[in-house]
Amino acid sequence: MSRDQPPSGAEPTPAKPASAKSATGKTASAKSAAGKRSVARSTGAPRTAASSSGAGATAVAGPSLLMTQPVNPRRVPAYLLLLVLGALTGIAGALVAGVLAPVGLLLSLLAAGGLFYGGTYTLGTRLGAAVPGLGWLLAVLAATSGRTEGDLLVGGGTGASIFLIGGVVLAVICATMPRLPVPAKDPARPGN
């Protein structure tokens, strides 16, 4: 009797599927599962227990790619107001920063930072800073583009560069700040 044939009267054992091992020693199916998990982690796609353990279909929530929750329709007018205020702050800041050299630059950046932080604080969302930041950026970019006559609202130079970069940095800082904890109401303090 040869080694490959079962003894007579015994049931043949099922053949094991051949799995191709690579130089690292991992099978192709193990690599595939690991690749799916890493893609799911990097893209934030929801994973299922089936893809990570091989059994079941219970969804496991992964990290979200969105910066905020869905926009509340009742807040849309507030966001539009912040967009317009951001544009007005950008135009006013461009005028003030150009006229009053060092003090105007500081005042315009303080006004922009106050608007961005105020939007975040008032609405309680990161969009509260991103929307006026977008309005500010669009207005400032429009102010830096020249007209056919060659006139510029924001000229070149160090002050204009600080104004542009400083405003964008302030908007990003305010839009990505962690949420501050809301203090608990103290029953011993009146007015809370």
Summary of the structure (lengths in Angstrom):
residues: 192
radius of gyration: 30.0
end to end distance: 90.8
largest distance: 102.3
contacts: 480
relative contact order: 0.10
helix: 56%
strand: 3%
